[in-house]
């Protein structure tokens, strides 16, 4: 609330140029106008479809692969050098490559989201598996659990907290990278809305798009936190 009050008063008092940072009330009015004429809903829907599609594909690929690499050392040794190369290559640096190879349509935008989201999920999943409490593993092995049951009863539950750290990071990345991708050759999406508003000098609309992205990011992160708590409900709190 204090931030919104500062945002409202600073431009009106001349502390900042209201041409480039209009009062919050003007941004809110612009947001309402975009919502009323359907522009906000259409662009938000386009972004969410791309972002969630890429995020979902990344989870489907990175979690099983991370479990495999984390558990089987030969697989880690085989793929390690390749992973090091790609994990240190920023997704946005490869955006022109994705556009050249896949065009400016939906495929390139979803693909860049998949690429960007894969690494935090994959690396955190690998770390989660490798750092499972050895005592738990010894106890499970002493009960003669088969490999599938060991994964189901010990590895997966113990890996959930660290794994979800990567998933939550990927959730934020999926939105941020997509917005940047939508600024190149897109005809819909929140990134397109922000970029078009900037070029048309519709500054309140630009900030309205930015606020919408921030709200989506917060809501998506809270959803992932809720899912993590459900999956980790078996854990005993540290102060318990």
MIVO-400482 format. One line per field, with one value per residue: residue number from 1; x, y, z negated of N, C-alpha, C in turn. Coordinates in pm, whole numbers, padded with zeros to 5 digits. Atoms other than C-alpha are relative to their C-alpha. Example, Ala and Ser with C-alpha at 12.3 -4.5 7.8 and 13.67 -1.06 7.14 Angstrom:
% residues 2
seq 1,2 .
n_east 00089,-00082 .
n_north -00119,-00119 .
n_up 00000,00006 .
ca_east 01230,01367 .
ca_north -00450,-00106 .
ca_up -00780,-00714 .
c_east 00090,-00077 .
c_north 00120,00109 .
c_up 00000,-00073 .
***
This chain:
% residues 240
seq 1,2,3,4,5,6,7,8,9,10,11,12,13,14,15,16,17,18,19,20,21,22,23,24,25,26,27,28,29,30,31,32,33,34,35,36,37,38,39,40,41,42,43,44,45,46,47,48,49,50,51,52,53,54,55,56,57,58,59,60,61,62,63,64,65,66,67,68,69,70,71,72,73,74,75,76,77,78,79,80,81,82,83,84,85,86,87,88,89,90,91,92,93,94,95,96,97,98,99,100,101,102,103,104,105,106,107,108,109,110,111,112,113,114,115,116,117,118,119,120,121,122,123,124,125,126,127,128,129,130,131,132,133,134,135,136,137,138,139,140,141,142,143,144,145,146,147,148,149,150,151,152,153,154,155,156,157,158,159,160,161,162,163,164,165,166,167,168,169,170,171,172,173,174,175,176,177,178,179,180,181,182,183,184,185,186,187,188,189,190,191,192,193,194,195,196,197,198,199,200,201,202,203,204,205,206,207,208,209,210,211,212,213,214,215,216,217,218,219,220,221,222,223,224,225,226,227,228,229,230,231,232,233,234,235,236,237,238,239,240 .
n_east 00083,-00089,-00058,00103,00016,-00116,00018,00104,-00032,-00127,00019,00084,-00080,-00110,-00124,-00040,00071,00120,00010,-00061,00056,00127,00053,00058,00142,00009,-00032,00116,00105,-00040,00019,00144,00041,-00047,00081,00137,00014,-00041,-00141,-00078,00033,-00054,-00146,-00035,00025,-00106,-00124,00013,-00005,-00141,-00082,00032,-00036,-00144,-00031,00044,-00091,-00129,00016,00013,-00130,-00113,00011,-00050,-00141,-00076,-00001,-00089,-00139,-00038,-00008,-00091,-00123,-00045,00076,-00052,-00131,00019,00067,-00054,-00060,00103,00081,-00077,00000,00130,00047,-00067,00041,00125,00108,00025,-00108,00034,00129,-00010,-00018,00132,00082,-00050,00025,00140,00090,00049,00129,00014,-00099,-00123,00026,00014,-00129,-00094,00046,-00041,-00145,-00034,00054,-00056,-00123,00020,00067,-00092,-00112,00049,00041,-00125,-00051,00090,-00022,-00135,-00012,00094,-00065,-00051,00062,00126,-00031,-00045,00117,00083,-00067,00003,00133,00002,00091,-00045,-00038,00119,00060,-00093,00028,00134,00018,-00108,-00067,00092,00045,-00110,-00049,00103,-00026,-00104,00051,00098,-00073,-00027,00125,00046,-00086,00040,00127,-00030,-00074,00091,00072,-00095,-00059,00104,00026,-00106,00020,00118,-00035,-00058,00083,00129,00116,00085,-00074,-00030,-00123,00039,00075,-00095,-00085,00082,00034,-00120,-00020,00108,-00011,00115,-00075,00085,00029,-00123,-00009,00111,-00047,-00104,00068,00068,-00103,-00042,00108,00000,-00116,00027,00105,-00054,-00092,00080,00058,-00105,-00025,00109,-00020,-00115,00042,00081,-00087,-00095,00077,-00050,-00120,00020,-00061,-00126,00024,00092 .
n_north -00120,-00115,-00014,-00056,-00140,-00071,-00003,-00097,-00138,-00049,-00072,-00119,-00102,-00037,00066,00073,-00046,00081,00050,00133,00076,-00062,00043,00135,-00009,00001,00136,00082,-00031,00062,00144,00026,-00017,00118,00114,-00018,00023,00137,00012,00058,00143,00069,00006,00085,00139,00042,00019,00113,00124,00023,00017,00124,00111,00019,00041,00138,00087,00002,00086,00138,00048,-00023,00077,00138,-00001,-00034,00118,00099,-00046,-00005,00133,00087,-00071,00007,-00096,-00132,-00014,-00010,-00124,-00113,-00109,-00066,-00080,-00117,-00095,-00062,-00068,-00131,-00078,-00068,00027,-00116,-00008,00094,-00035,-00013,00132,00064,-00067,00038,00142,00039,-00106,-00094,00048,00051,00104,-00059,-00061,00108,00070,-00076,00016,00135,-00003,-00081,00062,00133,00004,-00004,00123,00112,-00008,00017,00140,00077,-00029,00059,00145,00029,-00040,00072,00045,00138,00088,00048,00101,00122,00063,00056,00117,00108,00061,00071,-00062,00003,-00132,-00085,-00037,-00094,-00130,-00046,-00020,-00074,-00100,-00105,-00087,-00078,-00095,-00099,-00141,-00060,00005,-00107,-00126,-00017,-00018,-00137,-00087,00016,-00069,-00142,-00011,00025,-00124,-00105,00031,-00010,-00142,-00045,00064,-00059,-00132,00020,00065,00047,-00084,00007,00034,-00114,-00060,-00080,-00116,-00095,-00053,-00086,-00119,-00084,-00063,-00097,-00093,00017,00041,00066,00136,00078,00037,00094,00131,00043,00038,00128,00104,00018,00068,00140,00064,00023,00102,00129,00045,00043,00129,00101,00019,00082,00137,00054,00032,00123,00114,00013,00000,00106,-00043,-00053,-00132,-00003,-00035,00098 .
n_up 00000,00004,-00134,-00088,00039,-00054,-00146,-00033,00038,-00055,-00128,00018,00067,-00087,00040,-00121,-00119,-00013,-00138,-00004,00112,00035,00131,00001,-00036,-00146,-00043,00034,-00097,-00126,00019,-00006,-00140,-00073,00042,-00047,-00144,-00032,-00039,00109,00009,-00118,00007,00115,-00038,-00091,00076,00093,-00076,-00036,00119,00070,-00089,00012,00137,00018,-00075,00070,00117,-00046,-00049,00092,00125,-00018,-00037,00120,00086,-00062,00011,00141,00061,-00072,-00025,-00140,-00082,00035,-00062,-00145,-00038,00076,-00081,-00080,00091,00041,-00111,-00019,00121,00006,-00117,00033,-00094,-00086,-00097,-00107,-00060,-00147,-00060,00000,-00101,-00132,-00027,00018,-00045,00101,00047,00135,00030,00053,00130,00098,00010,00081,00138,00040,00021,00117,00121,00022,00078,00146,00046,-00015,00092,00137,00016,00016,00133,00099,00006,00051,00140,00086,00123,-00013,00101,-00057,-00102,00067,00061,-00106,-00057,00099,-00010,-00128,-00096,-00138,-00051,-00020,00129,00062,-00061,00036,00144,00064,-00082,-00043,00109,00057,-00100,-00035,00034,-00085,-00136,-00019,-00009,-00142,-00073,00025,-00080,-00141,-00018,-00023,-00126,-00113,-00031,-00037,-00130,-00101,-00026,-00089,-00131,-00064,-00053,-00134,-00100,00049,-00027,00119,00120,00085,-00050,-00116,00050,00061,-00106,-00085,00078,00005,-00130,-00020,00112,00090,00119,00100,-00045,00017,00141,00028,-00041,00095,00125,-00024,00003,00139,00071,-00045,00060,00142,00012,-00043,00105,00115,-00038,00011,00143,00051,-00047,00073,00136,-00006,-00026,00111,00124,00088,00073,00133,00010,00075,00140,00057 .
ca_east 00000,00285,00438,00110,00075,00428,00354,00044,00193,00545,00434,00172,00426,00672,00926,00934,00825,00462,00505,00721,00574,00207,00019,-00110,-00471,-00408,-00248,-00544,-00784,-00588,-00593,-00970,-01012,-00800,-01001,-01333,-01262,-01120,-00762,-00625,-00807,-00702,-00337,-00327,-00481,-00225,00062,-00074,-00123,00236,00385,00201,00253,00629,00639,00440,00661,00973,00842,00749,01100,01325,01186,01227,01562,01681,01580,01765,02082,02079,02040,02251,02609,02693,02415,02548,02900,02771,02553,02756,02967,02664,02462,02743,02747,02375,02316,02558,02394,02126,01790,01748,02088,01948,01621,01742,01846,01503,01338,01563,01511,01144,01005,00819,00511,00399,00658,00958,00796,00694,01032,01228,01013,01078,01452,01461,01248,01426,01752,01633,01404,01667,01953,01746,01604,01954,02067,01760,01823,02195,02133,01870,01952,02180,02018,01683,01841,02010,01687,01497,01758,01759,01389,01478,01274,01292,01433,01086,00955,01268,01203,00835,00868,01199,01364,01061,00916,01257,01331,01009,01121,01441,01275,00997,01250,01354,00995,00908,01210,01102,00753,00893,01129,00845,00669,00974,01132,00802,00743,01081,01004,00667,00838,00978,00728,00425,00078,-00072,00044,00137,00488,00336,00098,00382,00600,00319,00220,00577,00605,00269,00372,00069,00262,-00031,-00123,00240,00243,-00095,00060,00357,00128,-00070,00248,00353,00012,00024,00373,00268,-00046,00141,00411,00147,-00021,00310,00370,00028,00101,00439,00277,00028,00302,00520,00243,00414,00714,00742,00797,01141,00992,00766 .
ca_north 00000,00240,00169,00246,00569,00671,00579,00798,01101,01117,01202,01448,01631,01650,01421,01215,01293,01179,01136,00833,00730,00829,00816,00475,00593,00655,00313,00154,00336,00215,-00141,-00121,00006,-00280,-00527,-00378,-00395,-00749,-00666,-00762,-01096,-01188,-01104,-01268,-01586,-01600,-01561,-01815,-02081,-02041,-02012,-02304,-02524,-02468,-02502,-02826,-02978,-02878,-03046,-03360,-03383,-03247,-03429,-03787,-03697,-03538,-03845,-04066,-03857,-03812,-04183,-04346,-04225,-04360,-04147,-03844,-03907,-03943,-03632,-03415,-03223,-03154,-03030,-02795,-02636,-02572,-02476,-02185,-02064,-01804,-01875,-01521,-01543,-01832,-01658,-01552,-01912,-02043,-01784,-01870,-02244,-02252,-01925,-01652,-01862,-02046,-02323,-02098,-01920,-02240,-02397,-02112,-02143,-02518,-02458,-02189,-02386,-02717,-02619,-02505,-02809,-03052,-02926,-02908,-03255,-03397,-03224,-03348,-03712,-03698,-03542,-03782,-03873,-04181,-04312,-04333,-04524,-04770,-04832,-04884,-05124,-05317,-05385,-05535,-05285,-05324,-05038,-04916,-04923,-04746,-04466,-04448,-04464,-04291,-04107,-03919,-03802,-03693,-03507,-03305,-02991,-02929,-03037,-02784,-02509,-02564,-02590,-02259,-02094,-02234,-02095,-01743,-01801,-01928,-01592,-01365,-01542,-01558,-01184,-01120,-01368,-01206,-00877,-01027,-01101,-01171,-01040,-01123,-01170,-00950,-00900,-00780,-00552,-00393,-00351,-00206,00032,00155,00219,00402,00595,00460,00455,00380,00076,-00036,-00029,-00205,-00492,-00504,-00513,-00798,-01000,-00941,-01051,-01368,-01446,-01407,-01617,-01893,-01907,-01931,-02216,-02404,-02345,-02494,-02799,-02843,-02832,-03098,-03325,-03261,-03300,-03611,-03411,-03328,-02953,-02863,-02720,-03022 .
ca_up 00000,-00080,00260,00437,00238,00336,00699,00693,00523,00668,01026,00900,00685,00972,00806,01127,01481,01503,01879,01814,01478,01465,01132,01031,01074,01445,01482,01303,01536,01838,01699,01662,02018,02153,01949,02059,02433,02414,02509,02170,02162,02517,02463,02121,02260,02541,02296,02047,02313,02434,02087,01929,02235,02221,01844,01849,02118,01923,01607,01801,01949,01673,01369,01503,01659,01335,01137,01383,01385,01009,00936,01204,01205,01557,01705,01518,01646,02003,02007,01768,02022,02242,01946,01842,02188,02208,01845,01890,02211,02141,02300,02432,02600,02804,02889,03238,03303,03206,03429,03725,03689,03587,03723,03537,03467,03157,03185,03126,02832,02655,02731,02575,02262,02251,02283,02015,01768,01811,01641,01297,01274,01400,01184,00866,00927,00972,00653,00464,00554,00477,00136,00006,-00354,-00339,-00657,-00481,-00195,-00431,-00618,-00294,-00159,-00485,-00422,-00084,00113,00489,00697,00810,00451,00329,00575,00485,00107,00039,00328,00461,00127,-00002,00323,00338,00144,00342,00666,00615,00559,00919,01036,00870,01028,01363,01310,01283,01575,01796,01774,01797,02093,02277,02240,02400,02679,02745,02815,03135,03408,03187,03264,02925,02568,02276,02412,02738,02547,02350,02658,02871,02592,02566,02940,02939,02629,02443,02115,01879,02091,02080,01701,01696,01888,01650,01346,01503,01556,01195,01066,01276,01147,00784,00832,01016,00748,00476,00665,00682,00310,00236,00450,00280,-00064,00040,00168,-00138,-00396,-00534,-00656,-01024,-01088,-01221,-01544,-01587 .
c_east 00087,00063,-00099,-00022,00115,-00011,-00102,00046,00126,-00018,-00081,00076,00120,00133,00056,-00084,-00122,-00023,00052,-00043,-00129,-00047,-00069,-00147,-00019,00032,-00118,-00115,00030,-00019,-00147,-00051,00043,-00082,-00141,-00015,00056,00147,00084,-00024,00060,00151,00046,-00019,00109,00129,-00009,00007,00145,00083,-00026,00029,00149,00041,-00038,00090,00136,-00007,-00004,00133,00106,-00009,00045,00149,00088,00008,00097,00147,00047,00023,00104,00125,00050,-00072,00050,00135,-00011,-00052,00059,00058,-00104,-00087,00072,00000,-00133,-00049,00060,-00028,-00137,-00105,-00020,00111,-00027,-00132,00009,00017,-00134,-00089,00043,-00038,-00148,-00099,-00048,-00136,00003,00111,00126,-00021,-00015,00133,00099,-00040,00041,00149,00034,-00045,00067,00115,-00020,-00068,00098,00109,-00044,-00046,00122,00056,-00085,00025,00135,00015,-00107,00077,00046,-00062,-00132,00025,00042,-00117,-00088,00062,00000,-00135,-00018,-00102,00059,00031,-00123,-00063,00089,-00020,-00132,-00010,00104,00051,-00095,-00049,00110,00049,-00096,00038,00102,-00046,-00096,00064,00031,-00126,-00054,00085,-00039,-00132,00018,00069,-00094,-00073,00097,00059,-00104,-00028,00105,-00018,-00116,00027,00062,-00100,-00133,-00110,-00100,00087,00033,00131,-00027,-00073,00093,00084,-00077,-00037,00119,00021,-00106,-00004,-00126,00054,-00089,-00035,00122,00014,-00112,00039,00104,-00062,-00070,00099,00043,-00106,-00007,00116,-00022,-00103,00052,00094,-00077,-00067,00103,00036,-00107,00015,00115,-00040,-00085,00088,00099,-00071,00047,00115,-00037,00066,00123,-00021,-00096,00073 .
c_north 00126,00025,00063,00148,00084,00013,00106,00143,00053,00070,00130,00114,00043,-00063,-00086,00053,-00089,-00046,-00144,-00088,00068,-00047,-00135,00003,-00001,-00138,-00093,00024,-00064,-00152,-00036,00012,-00120,-00123,00010,-00031,-00136,-00016,-00071,-00151,-00077,-00017,-00087,-00146,-00053,-00028,-00123,-00133,-00034,-00034,-00134,-00122,-00031,-00049,-00146,-00099,-00010,-00090,-00147,-00059,00003,-00084,-00145,-00004,00032,-00115,-00105,00038,-00001,-00137,-00089,00077,-00011,00098,00141,00024,00020,00137,00124,00112,00077,00091,00128,00107,00075,00074,00139,00086,00061,-00024,00116,00019,-00090,00033,00021,-00134,-00073,00060,-00041,-00144,-00035,00106,00085,-00041,-00053,-00096,00058,00058,-00106,-00070,00076,-00006,-00137,-00002,00072,-00067,-00132,00002,00014,-00125,-00116,00003,-00018,-00142,-00089,00020,-00066,-00149,-00032,00033,-00060,-00055,-00146,-00097,-00057,-00110,-00132,-00074,-00066,-00125,-00117,-00072,-00071,00057,-00011,00142,00089,00046,00099,00140,00056,00041,00090,00116,00115,00088,00088,00108,00116,00144,00067,00002,00116,00138,00030,00024,00142,00102,-00005,00069,00148,00020,-00014,00126,00107,-00023,00015,00145,00056,-00057,00063,00139,-00007,-00077,-00052,00099,-00003,-00043,00125,00068,00088,00126,00106,00066,00097,00130,00095,00074,00107,00106,00000,-00052,-00063,-00143,-00091,-00047,-00096,-00142,-00055,-00046,-00136,-00116,-00028,-00076,-00148,-00076,-00032,-00111,-00139,-00056,-00050,-00134,-00111,-00026,-00088,-00146,-00065,-00040,-00126,-00123,-00025,-00008,-00105,00046,00058,00137,-00002,00029,-00098,-00106 .
c_up 00000,00137,00097,-00032,00054,00152,00040,-00024,00067,00135,-00017,-00067,00083,-00038,00113,00115,00023,00144,00008,-00118,-00045,-00137,00011,00041,00151,00056,-00028,00097,00135,-00006,00015,00143,00084,-00035,00058,00149,00045,00038,-00106,-00008,00117,-00009,-00117,00034,00092,-00074,-00091,00073,00035,-00122,-00067,00085,-00012,-00137,-00022,00072,-00070,-00123,00041,00045,-00111,-00127,00018,00034,-00120,-00097,00053,-00017,-00145,-00062,00065,00042,00144,00092,-00026,00066,00151,00041,-00067,00083,00082,-00086,-00040,00109,00005,-00123,-00012,00123,-00027,00108,00097,00102,00120,00070,00151,00071,00009,00108,00141,00035,00002,00046,-00115,-00054,-00142,-00037,-00062,-00139,-00108,-00021,-00087,-00148,-00053,-00033,-00130,-00129,-00034,-00099,-00148,-00054,00001,-00106,-00145,-00025,-00019,-00141,-00108,-00016,-00063,-00148,-00090,-00121,00014,-00101,00051,00102,-00065,-00063,00105,00059,-00097,-00001,00133,00098,00141,00046,00026,-00131,-00076,00053,-00051,-00146,-00065,00086,00035,-00115,-00057,00095,00025,-00037,00091,00146,00027,-00005,00146,00080,-00020,00075,00146,00027,00026,00134,00119,00042,00051,00138,00111,00036,00094,00140,00075,00055,00138,00086,-00049,00036,-00114,-00117,-00080,00039,00120,-00044,-00057,00109,00089,-00072,-00008,00132,00027,-00109,-00086,-00133,-00108,00038,-00016,-00144,-00039,00037,-00096,-00131,00017,-00005,-00143,-00080,00037,-00064,-00146,-00018,00036,-00105,-00120,00027,-00017,-00146,-00062,00041,-00076,-00142,-00004,00015,-00113,-00134,-00099,-00087,-00136,-00008,-00090,-00148,-00066,-00075 .
***
